């Protein structure tokens, strides 16, 4: 599978606990932090939930 780079671009302040948990599960802590993940269906579901807070790029 292809790999993608996920970068946190907006703060989670004011977000629901569910959204904060998803951001933590993706391994993101601070703004401009990033992680590289495999592009799986489960990963795509997480990204859809927090799309307004992250930027996704193919590696």
Secondary structure, DSSP 8 states (H G I E B T S, - for coil): --EEEEEE-S--TT--HHHHHHHHHTT--STT-EEEEE--HHHHHHHHHTTTTEEEEE-
